[in-house]
Amino acid sequence: MLQVSVLKEQTDLVLAGLAKKHYKTAEADVQAILSLDQRRKDLQTAHDSAQAEANELARQIGGLMKSGDKAGAETLKARTAELKGQTKAHAEELLEVEKELQNTLYKLPNLPHSSVPEGRSAQDNEVVREVGAKPELAASALPHWDLIKKYDIIDFELGNKITGAGFPVYKGQGARLQRALINFFLDQALAAGYFEVQPPILVNEASGYGTGQLPDKEGQMYHDAQDNLYLIPTAEVPITNLYRDEIVAQDKLPIRNAGYTPCFRREAGSWGADVRGLNRLHQFDKVEIVQITHPDQSYAALEDMLAHIEGLLQKLELPYRVLRLCGGDMGFTSALTYDLEVWSAAQGRWLEVSSCSNFETYQANRLKLRYRAENGKNQLLHTLNGSALALPRIVAALLENNQTEAGIRLPEVLHSYCGFSQIG
């Protein structure tokens, strides 16, 4: 959530940033926020003034009663009653104004970093680098949705029978490959200095608002209305919320957490060839890395996280590229996002497998996540996260890129984790 002070003191910068993200009602919403904030301040001043006057009159009434001036005391009591009515009305209106102010602030996306390129869609994203040679497959090569049937390792029909489309069943070597990848990603995160946590996969509404999934992506999350809980779309939500309403000591920074969870996304409106097979699921597994840093260190931390994710892809022997997302393709809460995509040889296209983002103070402001600065004041921290990694498209690329006549060759780094070197 953007800070009102930033909107007030850097209005032109805010409007330019919102325009870069193609936020259509920026001027109207910013003006509404500034007007609501001024109204909030006026109401608070009027409330405090009336309360102070009532307190002073109460002191005077006591003196008048002691001196026997009952008439004077009654006059002041009448004024005190009038002031109490005013303070009550001010307090009620203040609550409404603060609620409206908060809801309007929730509508504004984060401002993009100065390095974010202009653009409206994925076609405008900047390719930072491309690493690794694309494999050349035989003419008989199969896409992963045919390979999983050939080797009987993932069953979409069984998943559809049990739950519905987008909930596959992993079997045999497919299930073991899933477990191997999760353990490999977690071990690599621990070796890089991340602290492992296993968070809940259901979160409350406050957690959804804390990291910005609510109200922006309410329709994309599975919701249990009876208990008002949400299935997580990513481990970012519960892991970052571990530190909601916290003041972190500077000597505890940076906080570096990693965690594995299943993730759930409704993916409403998704269809077509691009979402076939493992390309898009309603339930999938992912290892997430999260950092909470001093504001001066967050962009160095982002590059460190990006390097960690690239290292995973290199160990998996997958050709990949790094994209810097343009303003129109960025997430609602992000200030700067790198996407990492692997090459899917049988499909002949790039598949996104990770997003790595710096949110600067946007989430921290919602979370009230702060540190105590040298001047003794509490300041907002910066939050970051990255997928390290999401499994479905990694599996798709591993299957497609490594297929041979004899079976599917797995990268050496996974042999000890799987207990086998080849599928089939």
C-alpha positions as CSV (number, residue, x, y, z in Angstrom):
1,M,0.0,0.0,0.0
2,L,1.3,3.4,-0.9
3,Q,1.9,5.9,1.9
4,V,-0.3,9.0,2.0
5,S,2.8,11.1,2.7
6,V,4.4,9.9,-0.6
7,L,1.2,10.8,-2.5
8,K,1.1,14.2,-0.9
9,E,4.8,15.1,-1.2
10,Q,5.5,13.5,-4.6
11,T,2.2,13.6,-6.4
12,D,3.7,14.1,-9.9
13,L,6.1,11.1,-9.3
14,V,3.2,9.0,-8.1
15,L,1.0,9.9,-11.1
16,A,3.9,9.1,-13.5
17,G,4.4,5.7,-11.9
18,L,0.8,4.8,-12.0
19,A,0.7,5.8,-15.6
20,K,3.6,3.5,-16.3
21,K,1.5,0.7,-14.9
22,H,-1.4,1.9,-17.0
23,Y,-3.6,2.5,-14.0
24,K,-6.6,4.4,-15.6
25,T,-8.1,6.4,-12.7
26,A,-4.9,7.6,-11.1
27,E,-5.6,11.3,-10.9
28,A,-9.1,10.8,-9.5
29,D,-8.1,8.3,-7.0
30,V,-5.0,10.2,-5.8
31,Q,-7.1,13.3,-5.4
32,A,-9.8,11.4,-3.5
33,I,-7.1,10.0,-1.2
34,L,-5.7,13.5,-0.5
35,S,-9.1,14.9,0.1
36,L,-10.1,12.1,2.4
37,D,-6.8,12.5,4.3
38,Q,-7.4,16.2,4.8
39,R,-11.0,15.5,6.0
40,R,-9.6,12.9,8.4
41,K,-7.2,15.4,9.8
42,D,-9.9,18.1,10.1
43,L,-12.2,15.7,11.9
44,Q,-9.4,14.6,14.3
45,T,-8.6,18.2,15.1
46,A,-12.3,19.0,15.7
47,H,-12.7,15.9,17.9
48,D,-9.5,16.6,19.9
49,S,-10.5,20.2,20.4
50,A,-14.0,19.4,21.6
51,Q,-12.6,16.7,23.9
52,A,-10.1,19.1,25.3
53,E,-12.8,21.8,25.9
54,A,-15.0,19.2,27.6
55,N,-12.2,18.2,29.9
56,E,-11.5,21.8,30.8
57,L,-15.2,22.4,31.5
58,A,-15.3,19.3,33.7
59,R,-12.5,20.8,35.8
60,Q,-14.3,24.2,36.0
61,I,-17.6,22.5,37.0
62,G,-15.9,20.9,40.0
63,G,-14.7,24.4,41.2
64,L,-18.2,26.0,40.7
65,M,-19.9,23.2,42.6
66,K,-17.4,23.7,45.5
67,S,-18.1,27.5,45.5
68,G,-21.9,27.0,45.5
69,D,-22.4,28.4,42.0
70,K,-24.9,25.7,40.9
71,A,-26.3,27.9,38.1
72,G,-22.9,28.4,36.6
73,A,-22.2,24.7,36.9
74,E,-25.4,23.7,35.1
75,T,-24.6,26.1,32.2
76,L,-21.2,24.4,31.8
77,K,-22.8,21.0,32.1
78,A,-25.1,21.8,29.2
79,R,-22.1,22.9,27.1
80,T,-20.3,19.7,28.1
81,A,-23.2,17.6,26.9
82,E,-23.2,19.4,23.6
83,L,-19.5,18.8,23.3
84,K,-19.9,15.1,24.0
85,G,-22.4,14.9,21.2
86,Q,-19.9,16.6,18.9
87,T,-17.1,14.2,19.8
88,K,-19.3,11.2,19.3
89,A,-20.4,12.5,15.8
90,H,-16.8,13.3,14.9
91,A,-15.6,9.8,16.1
92,E,-18.3,8.1,14.0
93,E,-17.5,10.1,10.9
94,L,-13.8,9.6,11.4
95,L,-14.2,5.9,11.3
96,E,-16.1,6.1,8.0
97,V,-13.6,8.4,6.5
98,E,-10.6,6.2,7.6
99,K,-12.4,3.2,6.2
100,E,-13.0,4.9,2.8
101,L,-9.4,6.2,2.8
102,Q,-8.0,2.7,3.4
103,N,-10.2,1.1,0.7
104,T,-9.1,3.7,-1.8
105,L,-5.5,3.2,-0.9
106,Y,-5.9,-0.5,-1.5
107,K,-7.0,0.2,-5.1
108,L,-3.6,1.8,-6.0
109,P,-0.9,-0.5,-7.3
110,N,2.7,-0.2,-6.3
111,L,4.9,2.3,-8.1
112,P,7.4,0.8,-10.6
113,H,11.1,1.2,-10.1
114,S,12.9,3.6,-12.5
115,S,14.5,0.6,-14.3
116,V,11.1,-0.8,-15.3
117,P,10.6,-0.5,-19.1
118,E,7.6,1.1,-20.7
119,G,5.0,-1.3,-22.2
120,R,1.6,-2.7,-22.0
121,S,1.9,-6.5,-22.3
122,A,4.3,-9.4,-22.2
123,Q,5.5,-8.5,-25.7
124,D,7.1,-5.4,-24.3
125,N,9.1,-7.1,-21.6
126,E,12.9,-6.7,-21.8
127,V,15.1,-9.8,-22.3
128,V,18.0,-9.3,-19.9
129,R,19.9,-12.5,-20.9
130,E,19.4,-15.9,-22.4
131,V,21.5,-18.8,-21.1
132,G,22.1,-22.3,-22.5
133,A,21.6,-23.9,-25.8
134,K,18.2,-25.0,-26.9
135,P,18.1,-28.8,-27.5
136,E,17.3,-30.1,-30.9
137,L,14.8,-33.0,-30.8
138,A,14.0,-35.7,-33.3
139,A,11.0,-35.3,-35.5
140,S,9.2,-37.9,-33.4
141,A,9.6,-36.0,-30.2
142,L,6.4,-35.7,-28.1
143,P,5.0,-32.9,-25.9
144,H,4.9,-33.6,-22.2
145,W,1.2,-34.3,-22.2
146,D,1.9,-37.3,-24.4
147,L,5.1,-38.3,-22.6
148,I,3.3,-38.5,-19.2
149,K,0.8,-41.0,-20.8
150,K,3.5,-43.0,-22.5
151,Y,5.4,-43.5,-19.2
152,D,2.3,-43.5,-17.0
153,I,3.7,-40.9,-14.5
154,I,1.0,-38.3,-14.3
155,D,-2.8,-38.9,-14.7
156,F,-5.1,-36.0,-15.5
157,E,-8.1,-38.2,-15.9
158,L,-7.8,-39.6,-12.4
159,G,-7.4,-36.1,-11.0
160,N,-10.5,-35.0,-12.9
161,K,-12.4,-38.0,-11.5
162,I,-11.4,-37.1,-7.9
163,T,-11.5,-33.3,-8.0
164,G,-11.8,-31.7,-11.5
165,A,-9.7,-30.4,-14.3
166,G,-6.3,-29.0,-13.3
167,F,-5.7,-31.3,-10.4
168,P,-3.4,-34.1,-11.7
169,V,-2.4,-37.3,-9.9
170,Y,1.3,-38.0,-9.9
171,K,2.2,-41.7,-10.0
172,G,5.3,-43.9,-9.6
173,Q,8.4,-42.2,-11.1
174,G,6.3,-39.0,-11.6
175,A,5.5,-38.8,-7.8
176,R,9.1,-39.5,-6.9
177,L,10.3,-36.8,-9.4
178,Q,8.0,-34.3,-7.6
179,R,9.4,-35.2,-4.2
180,A,13.0,-35.1,-5.6
181,L,12.6,-31.6,-7.0
182,I,11.0,-30.3,-3.8
183,N,13.8,-31.7,-1.7
184,F,16.5,-30.5,-4.1
185,F,15.1,-26.9,-4.2
186,L,14.8,-26.8,-0.4
187,D,18.3,-28.2,0.1
188,Q,19.7,-25.6,-2.3
189,A,17.8,-22.8,-0.4
190,L,19.2,-24.0,2.9
191,A,22.7,-24.1,1.5
192,A,22.3,-20.5,0.3
193,G,21.5,-19.4,3.9
194,Y,17.7,-19.5,3.9
195,F,15.8,-20.6,7.0
196,E,13.2,-23.3,6.2
197,V,9.6,-22.8,7.5
198,Q,6.5,-24.9,6.8
199,P,3.5,-22.5,6.9
200,P,-0.2,-23.1,6.8
201,I,-1.8,-23.4,3.3
202,L,-5.0,-21.6,4.5
203,V,-4.8,-17.9,5.5
204,N,-7.2,-15.4,6.9
205,E,-8.4,-12.2,5.3
206,A,-5.8,-10.1,7.2
207,S,-3.0,-12.1,5.6
208,G,-4.5,-11.7,2.1
209,Y,-4.7,-7.9,2.6
210,G,-1.2,-7.9,4.1
211,T,0.6,-9.1,1.0
212,G,-1.8,-7.6,-1.5
213,Q,-3.7,-10.6,-2.8
214,L,-6.8,-8.9,-1.4
215,P,-8.7,-7.1,-2.8
216,D,-6.8,-7.3,-6.1
217,K,-7.0,-11.1,-6.7
218,E,-10.0,-12.1,-4.7
219,G,-11.7,-13.9,-7.6
220,Q,-8.6,-15.9,-8.3
221,M,-8.3,-17.5,-4.9
222,Y,-10.3,-20.5,-3.5
223,H,-12.3,-19.2,-0.6
224,D,-14.0,-21.1,2.3
225,A,-16.9,-18.8,3.1
226,Q,-17.9,-20.5,6.3
227,D,-14.6,-19.8,8.1
228,N,-13.6,-16.9,5.8
229,L,-10.2,-18.6,4.9
230,Y,-8.4,-18.6,1.6
231,L,-6.2,-21.4,0.1
232,I,-2.9,-19.8,-0.6
233,P,-1.9,-19.0,-4.3
234,T,1.8,-18.9,-3.2
235,A,3.8,-19.5,0.0
236,E,4.7,-15.8,-0.2
237,V,1.4,-15.0,1.6
238,P,1.9,-17.0,4.8
239,I,5.7,-16.7,5.0
240,T,5.7,-12.9,4.7
241,N,2.7,-12.6,7.1
242,L,4.8,-14.3,9.8
243,Y,6.2,-10.8,10.4
244,R,2.9,-8.8,10.2
245,D,2.8,-6.2,13.0
246,E,6.4,-6.7,13.9
247,I,9.2,-4.3,14.7
248,V,12.4,-6.2,13.6
249,A,15.7,-5.4,15.2
250,Q,18.3,-4.2,12.7
251,D,20.8,-6.9,13.7
252,K,18.2,-9.5,12.7
253,L,18.2,-8.3,9.1
254,P,18.0,-9.6,6.5
255,I,15.4,-12.2,7.2
256,R,15.7,-15.0,4.7
257,N,13.0,-17.7,4.7
258,A,12.3,-20.6,2.3
259,G,9.3,-22.9,2.3
260,Y,7.6,-25.6,0.3
261,T,3.8,-25.6,-0.1
262,P,1.1,-26.7,-2.5
263,C,-0.4,-23.7,-4.2
264,F,-4.0,-23.2,-5.4
265,R,-5.2,-20.9,-8.1
266,R,-8.6,-20.7,-9.7
267,E,-7.2,-19.4,-13.0
268,A,-10.6,-18.2,-14.0
269,G,-10.8,-17.5,-17.8
270,S,-7.8,-19.6,-18.7
271,W,-8.1,-21.8,-21.7
272,G,-6.4,-22.8,-25.0
273,A,-3.3,-24.7,-26.1
274,D,-1.0,-22.5,-23.9
275,V,-2.6,-24.0,-20.7
276,R,-2.5,-27.7,-21.9
277,G,-1.1,-30.4,-19.6
278,L,1.2,-29.0,-16.9
279,N,1.3,-25.6,-18.4
280,R,-1.4,-24.3,-16.1
281,L,-2.9,-26.1,-13.1
282,H,-5.3,-25.3,-10.2
283,Q,-3.0,-27.0,-7.7
284,F,0.8,-27.2,-8.0
285,D,3.9,-27.5,-5.8
286,K,6.4,-24.7,-5.3
287,V,9.3,-23.7,-3.2
288,E,9.4,-20.0,-2.3
289,I,12.2,-17.8,-1.1
290,V,11.3,-14.6,0.9
291,Q,13.6,-11.8,2.1
292,I,12.8,-8.9,4.4
293,T,15.6,-6.3,4.2
294,H,16.7,-2.8,5.2
295,P,15.5,-0.5,2.4
296,D,19.1,0.3,1.4
297,Q,19.8,-3.4,0.8
298,S,16.7,-4.6,-1.1
299,Y,17.9,-4.3,-4.7
300,A,21.2,-6.1,-3.9
301,A,19.0,-8.8,-2.2
302,L,16.9,-9.0,-5.4
303,E,19.9,-9.6,-7.6
304,D,21.1,-12.2,-5.0
305,M,17.7,-14.0,-5.2
306,L,17.8,-13.9,-9.0
307,A,21.3,-15.4,-9.1
308,H,20.1,-18.2,-6.7
309,I,17.2,-19.1,-9.0
310,E,19.4,-19.0,-12.1
311,G,21.7,-21.4,-10.3
312,L,18.9,-23.9,-9.9
313,L,18.1,-23.8,-13.6
314,Q,21.7,-24.2,-14.5
315,K,22.0,-27.3,-12.3
316,L,18.9,-28.7,-13.9
317,E,20.6,-28.2,-17.3
318,L,17.6,-26.2,-18.6
319,P,18.1,-23.4,-21.1
320,Y,16.4,-20.3,-19.8
321,R,16.1,-16.5,-20.1
322,V,15.6,-13.7,-17.7
323,L,13.0,-11.0,-18.4
324,R,12.5,-7.6,-16.8
325,L,8.8,-7.0,-16.8
326,C,7.4,-3.8,-18.3
327,G,5.0,-1.6,-16.5
328,G,1.9,-3.0,-18.0
329,D,2.8,-6.7,-17.4
330,M,3.9,-6.3,-13.7
331,G,2.1,-7.6,-10.7
332,F,-0.1,-5.2,-8.7
333,T,2.2,-5.1,-5.7
334,S,5.6,-5.2,-7.3
335,A,8.1,-2.4,-7.8
336,L,10.4,-4.5,-10.0
337,T,9.9,-8.1,-11.3
338,Y,12.2,-10.5,-13.1
339,D,10.5,-13.5,-14.8
340,L,12.5,-16.6,-15.6
341,E,11.4,-18.8,-18.4
342,V,12.7,-22.2,-19.5
343,W,12.7,-23.4,-23.1
344,S,10.2,-26.1,-23.9
345,A,11.7,-27.9,-26.9
346,A,8.7,-30.0,-27.9
347,Q,6.3,-27.0,-27.6
348,G,8.8,-24.7,-29.2
349,R,8.2,-21.9,-26.7
350,W,9.3,-20.3,-23.4
351,L,7.5,-21.3,-20.2
352,E,7.5,-19.1,-17.1
353,V,8.8,-20.9,-14.1
354,S,9.6,-18.1,-11.6
355,S,8.9,-14.5,-10.7
356,C,11.3,-12.7,-8.5
357,S,10.1,-9.4,-7.2
358,N,11.0,-6.4,-4.9
359,F,7.9,-4.8,-3.3
360,E,9.9,-2.1,-1.5
361,T,7.6,-0.8,1.3
362,Y,4.3,-1.6,-0.4
363,Q,3.6,-4.9,1.5
364,A,5.4,-3.7,4.6
365,N,3.0,-0.7,4.9
366,R,0.0,-3.0,4.8
367,L,1.7,-5.4,7.2
368,K,3.0,-2.7,9.6
369,L,6.3,-4.4,9.2
370,R,9.0,-2.1,10.5
371,Y,12.5,-1.6,12.0
372,R,13.8,1.0,14.5
373,A,16.1,3.4,12.7
374,E,19.2,5.1,14.3
375,N,17.1,8.1,15.0
376,G,14.7,6.0,17.2
377,K,11.8,6.2,14.7
378,N,10.1,3.1,13.3
379,Q,10.6,2.8,9.5
380,L,9.1,0.5,7.0
381,L,11.2,-2.5,5.7
382,H,11.3,-3.9,2.2
383,T,9.9,-7.3,1.3
384,L,10.9,-9.5,-1.6
385,N,10.1,-13.0,-2.9
386,G,10.8,-15.4,-5.6
387,S,9.7,-18.8,-6.9
388,A,12.6,-21.2,-6.4
389,L,11.0,-23.0,-8.1
390,A,7.5,-23.8,-9.3
391,L,7.4,-27.5,-10.4
392,P,4.8,-28.0,-13.2
393,R,6.6,-26.3,-16.1
394,I,10.0,-27.4,-14.8
395,V,8.7,-31.0,-15.0
396,A,7.3,-30.3,-18.5
397,A,10.6,-28.9,-19.8
398,L,12.6,-31.7,-18.2
399,L,10.4,-34.3,-19.8
400,E,10.4,-32.7,-23.2
401,N,14.0,-31.6,-23.5
402,N,15.5,-34.8,-22.2
403,Q,13.5,-37.4,-24.1
404,T,15.3,-40.1,-26.0
405,E,14.4,-43.4,-27.7
406,A,15.3,-45.2,-24.5
407,G,13.5,-43.0,-22.1
408,I,13.7,-39.6,-20.4
409,R,17.2,-38.8,-19.1
410,L,17.2,-36.8,-15.9
411,P,19.9,-34.2,-15.0
412,E,22.7,-35.7,-12.8
413,V,21.9,-33.4,-9.9
414,L,18.5,-35.2,-9.4
415,H,19.8,-38.8,-9.6
416,S,20.5,-39.2,-5.9
417,Y,17.2,-37.4,-5.0
418,C,15.1,-39.6,-7.3
419,G,16.9,-42.9,-6.8
420,F,17.0,-43.3,-10.6
421,S,18.6,-41.5,-13.5
422,Q,16.0,-42.1,-16.2
423,I,12.2,-42.3,-16.6
424,G,11.1,-45.3,-18.6
